[in-house]
Amino acid sequence: MSNEIISRCGSPCNLCLIYRPNVEKEDRRAEVCATWNKLGAGKYDPAKVICDGCHPEGEGKVCFSKGHCTAAPA
């Protein structure tokens, strides 16, 4: 059995480059934000782009895009 978590957007969290456990292993948020910014998806700051999954619990936990979990500013 896999430890894969599928988010509401359909992406597996274990492969997401902004999912906090992945960022803690290898922070590639600057690459992600550069691509999103180049595509005109918004103005993303790598220091602020992080996600704890669709149903984060606890103080300081973040759902990157509340309500629909897509690459849109929260």
Secondary structure, 3 states (H helix, E strand, C coil): CCCCCECCCCCEHHHCCCEHHHHHHCCCHHHHHHHHHHCCCCCCCCCCCCECCCCCCCCCCCCCCCCCCCCCCC
